[in-house]
Amino acid sequence: MASTPAHTPYDGSSKLFAIGLKPLDLDEWIEIDDTFDFHLAEKRRIHAQYGSSVFVEEPDTRAAQAEVLALLVDHLPARHAQHYKTDGARLTVAGQPEIGAGLPPLHIASLLVQEDLILMRKSAEGWRLVAGALCFPSSWSLTEKFGKTMQDIHIPVPAFGPGTRMAGMIERIFDNLAVELPVERYNWSIQAGDALYHPLSDEQRIDRATMRPSRFNDKNINASAFIRVERQTLRKLPVSGDILFTIRIFLDPLAVLSRHDERKRIAISFAAQLAALDEAQLDYKGLTGDRDRLVSALERLAGL
């Protein structure tokens, strides 16, 4: 865990419930930090323990999966030579066990990097989730979303479900995404504890706010509240035309902000954004019972 957060989108630079796409420099496509070994070990453990809950594929996606793996095999040794080496077509990862050759290509790819990998494909109904390796879900279930369109995937998200303006915008973004113009965005939330594997079914997610008890109290909030940042990238695959969606998770205890050089500015903005969430947004983020305590903790951190 870094001494200060790698990314602070909650400083106001990436608003919640906004699309917020920015151009992606492909040199920075895959991000590695000092949690690398731990994350890859966790992925192996989670794949072994949860199996079909964290890897799904439609039968006709193997070529697109192989396309993803080939892009990583080209990119990783060139950009992160301290961690990756190639021997012919074989890629090895420093300090990591060999990956079984009989696995589906996207499964292999997911064990090479800290990012989770989701493959989206255009159909008559819209862009559908046709394959995925998701070891570190941020309060969603891969098996529930498998095969669904982007609009149906977003049904629980306030103002993002079918027929909304946001749903239409996302569909157009996917339709117009160019191979040579990948993009990135950030999302964030707050969770109790530091679990990377954090699934939640739609049924659990849409429970009413009144059923969500507080997870923190004033004494333990700095130790038990963790900021969960998602760095997401979208990249259109040049051969298949499918879209690869990568999700990289960063977890930091709320208290880590106290060591940040700009802690006052960040904490004030963070608190203001939490205070501005409406009831539906709070419920979706699981913050209904905790928002006020979190705002108070951030204000104390800012010295207010």
C-alpha positions in Angstrom: 0.0 0.0 0.0 1.4 3.4 -1.0 2.2 6.0 1.6 -0.1 8.4 -0.3 -2.8 7.5 -2.8 -1.7 6.9 -6.5 -5.0 8.5 -7.7 -7.4 10.9 -6.0 -10.3 11.3 -8.4 -12.5 12.2 -5.3 -10.6 15.6 -5.3 -13.2 16.8 -7.8 -11.4 15.7 -10.9 -13.8 12.8 -11.5 -17.4 13.3 -10.4 -19.5 10.4 -9.4 -22.4 9.4 -11.7 -20.7 11.1 -14.6 -19.0 9.5 -17.7 -15.8 11.6 -17.4 -13.8 10.0 -20.2 -10.3 11.3 -21.0 -7.8 10.3 -23.7 -5.6 7.4 -22.7 -1.8 7.4 -23.4 -1.2 3.8 -24.4 2.2 3.9 -22.7 0.2 4.1 -19.4 -2.4 1.5 -20.4 -1.3 -1.0 -17.7 -0.4 0.4 -14.3 2.0 -1.4 -11.8 2.8 -0.5 -8.2 4.1 -2.1 -5.1 0.9 -4.2 -4.7 1.8 -6.1 -7.9 2.8 -9.5 -6.3 0.0 -9.4 -3.8 -2.7 -8.6 -6.4 -1.5 -11.4 -8.7 -1.4 -13.9 -5.8 -4.9 -12.8 -4.9 -6.1 -13.3 -8.4 -4.8 -16.9 -8.5 -6.5 -17.6 -5.1 -9.8 -16.1 -6.2 -9.8 -17.9 -9.5 -9.2 -21.2 -7.7 -11.8 -20.5 -5.0 -14.6 -18.9 -7.0 -14.0 -20.3 -10.5 -17.1 -19.7 -12.7 -18.1 -16.7 -10.6 -15.1 -14.7 -11.7 -14.5 -16.0 -15.3 -17.2 -16.1 -18.0 -17.0 -16.5 -21.8 -19.3 -17.0 -24.7 -18.0 -19.8 -27.0 -17.3 -17.6 -30.0 -15.1 -15.1 -28.1 -11.8 -17.1 -28.0 -10.3 -15.2 -31.0 -11.0 -11.8 -29.4 -9.6 -13.1 -26.1 -6.5 -14.2 -27.9 -6.3 -10.7 -29.4 -6.3 -9.2 -25.9 -3.6 -11.6 -24.8 -1.5 -10.7 -27.8 -1.8 -7.0 -27.1 -0.6 -7.6 -23.5 2.3 -9.8 -24.7 3.5 -7.0 -26.9 2.9 -4.2 -24.4 4.1 -5.5 -21.1 7.8 -6.4 -21.8 8.2 -3.1 -23.7 6.7 -1.0 -21.0 7.5 -2.9 -17.8 10.7 -4.9 -18.5 11.4 -5.2 -14.8 8.4 -7.5 -14.4 8.0 -9.2 -17.8 10.2 -11.0 -20.3 9.4 -12.9 -23.5 10.9 -16.2 -24.7 9.6 -16.4 -28.2 5.8 -16.2 -27.9 5.9 -17.1 -24.2 5.6 -14.4 -21.6 7.1 -14.9 -18.1 6.3 -12.7 -15.1 9.2 -12.2 -12.6 8.6 -13.9 -9.3 5.3 -15.5 -10.4 4.5 -19.1 -11.1 4.0 -20.3 -14.6 0.4 -20.0 -15.9 -1.3 -23.1 -17.3 -1.3 -23.1 -21.1 -4.7 -24.8 -21.3 -6.6 -21.9 -19.8 -8.8 -19.6 -22.0 -6.7 -16.6 -23.4 -8.6 -14.0 -21.3 -8.1 -16.0 -18.1 -4.4 -16.2 -18.9 -4.3 -12.5 -19.6 -6.1 -11.7 -16.3 -3.3 -13.5 -14.4 -0.6 -11.3 -16.0 -1.8 -7.9 -14.8 -3.5 -6.3 -11.8 -6.4 -5.1 -14.0 -9.6 -7.1 -14.4 -10.6 -7.6 -18.0 -14.1 -7.3 -19.5 -14.9 -7.9 -23.2 -17.9 -6.1 -24.8 -19.3 -7.0 -28.2 -21.8 -5.1 -30.4 -25.1 -6.9 -31.1 -28.5 -6.0 -32.5 -29.6 -5.3 -28.9 -26.5 -3.2 -28.0 -23.1 -3.7 -26.5 -23.1 -7.0 -24.6 -20.7 -8.4 -22.0 -19.5 -11.6 -23.7 -16.4 -12.5 -21.7 -14.8 -11.4 -18.5 -12.2 -12.1 -15.8 -13.3 -10.2 -12.7 -11.5 -11.0 -9.5 -11.9 -7.6 -7.8 -15.5 -6.6 -8.4 -16.6 -3.3 -6.9 -20.0 -4.3 -5.6 -21.3 -6.2 -8.7 -21.7 -9.7 -9.9 -20.1 -10.9 -13.1 -22.4 -13.8 -13.6 -25.5 -11.6 -13.2 -24.2 -9.2 -15.8 -22.9 -11.8 -18.2 -24.6 -11.7 -21.6 -26.5 -8.5 -20.8 -26.3 -5.2 -22.7 -24.6 -2.2 -21.3 -28.0 -0.5 -20.7 -29.3 -3.5 -18.7 -26.0 -3.8 -16.8 -26.6 -0.2 -15.6 -30.2 -0.7 -14.5 -29.3 -0.3 -10.7 -27.3 2.9 -11.4 -29.3 6.1 -10.8 -30.0 7.9 -14.1 -28.0 5.3 -16.2 -30.7 2.6 -16.9 -32.4 1.9 -20.2 -33.9 4.9 -22.0 -32.0 7.5 -20.0 -29.8 10.2 -21.5 -26.7 8.7 -20.0 -27.5 5.3 -21.4 -27.8 6.8 -24.9 -24.5 8.7 -24.5 -22.6 5.5 -23.4 -24.0 3.6 -26.4 -22.8 6.3 -28.8 -19.4 6.4 -27.1 -19.0 2.7 -27.6 -20.2 2.9 -31.2 -17.7 5.7 -32.0 -14.7 4.5 -30.1 -11.7 4.4 -32.4 -8.9 1.8 -32.3 -6.3 4.6 -32.3 -8.1 6.7 -29.6 -8.5 4.6 -26.3 -9.9 6.4 -23.3 -9.8 6.2 -19.5 -12.0 7.2 -16.6 -12.1 7.0 -12.8 -14.8 5.9 -10.4 -14.6 5.7 -6.6 -16.5 4.6 -3.5 -15.9 3.9 0.2 -16.1 0.4 1.7 -15.7 -1.1 5.1 -12.4 -3.1 5.2 -9.8 -3.7 2.5 -11.3 -6.7 0.6 -10.4 -6.7 -3.1 -13.0 -9.3 -3.8 -16.2 -7.3 -3.1 -19.1 -8.7 -5.0 -22.8 -7.7 -4.5 -25.8 -9.0 -6.3 -28.4 -6.6 -7.9 -30.9 -7.9 -5.4 -28.7 -6.8 -2.5 -27.8 -3.5 -4.2 -31.4 -2.3 -4.7 -32.4 -3.0 -1.1 -33.9 0.2 0.3 -31.7 2.7 2.0 -33.5 2.2 5.3 -32.1 -1.4 5.4 -28.5 -0.2 5.3 -27.1 0.1 8.8 -24.0 2.2 9.6 -20.8 0.3 9.1 -18.6 2.8 11.0 -18.5 4.8 14.2 -16.6 7.9 15.0 -13.8 5.9 16.8 -12.9 3.5 14.0 -13.8 5.3 10.8 -10.2 6.3 9.9 -9.0 2.7 10.3 -11.9 0.8 8.8 -13.1 3.1 6.0 -11.2 2.3 2.8 -11.3 4.5 -0.4 -11.8 2.3 -3.4 -10.7 3.8 -6.7 -11.3 2.2 -10.0 -9.1 3.2 -13.0 -11.0 2.1 -16.1 -9.8 2.0 -19.7 -11.7 1.4 -22.9 -9.8 0.1 -25.9 -11.3 -1.0 -29.2 -9.7 -4.2 -30.5 -8.4 -3.7 -34.1 -9.3 -7.2 -35.5 -12.5 -8.2 -33.8 -14.0 -4.8 -33.2 -14.8 -5.8 -29.7 -14.1 -3.4 -26.8 -11.8 -4.3 -24.0 -12.8 -2.7 -20.6 -10.0 -2.8 -18.0 -10.6 -2.1 -14.3 -7.7 -1.5 -11.9 -8.5 -1.3 -8.2 -6.6 0.9 -5.7 -7.5 0.6 -2.0 -6.4 3.1 0.6 -7.5 3.7 4.2 -9.2 7.0 4.7 -6.5 7.9 7.1 -3.9 7.9 4.3 -5.1 11.3 3.2 -3.6 12.8 6.4 -0.2 12.3 4.8 -1.0 13.9 1.5 0.5 17.3 0.8 -2.8 18.6 -0.4 -4.9 16.9 2.2 -7.0 20.0 3.1 -8.0 20.7 -0.5 -8.7 17.0 -1.2 -10.6 16.4 2.0 -12.8 19.5 1.5 -13.7 18.5 -2.1 -14.3 14.9 -1.0 -16.6 15.9 1.8 -18.5 18.3 -0.5 -19.1 15.6 -3.1 -20.4 13.1 -0.5 -22.7 15.8 1.0 -24.1 16.5 -2.5 -25.2 12.9 -3.2 -29.0 12.4 -3.3 -30.9 9.5 -1.6 -30.7 7.2 -4.7 -27.0 7.8 -5.2 -26.2 7.2 -1.5 -28.2 4.0 -1.6 -26.4 2.8 -4.7 -23.0 3.5 -3.2 -24.0 1.9 0.1 -23.4 5.2 2.0 -26.8 6.0 3.4 -26.0 5.1 7.0 -22.4 6.5 6.9 -22.4 9.7 4.8 -22.6 12.1 7.7 -19.8 10.3 9.7 -17.6 10.3 6.6 -18.2 14.0 5.9 -17.3 14.8 9.6 -14.2 12.7 9.4 -13.0 14.5 6.2 -13.8 17.9 7.7 -11.7 17.0 10.8 -8.9 15.8 8.5 -9.1 19.2 6.7 -8.8 21.0 10.0 -12.3 22.5 9.8 
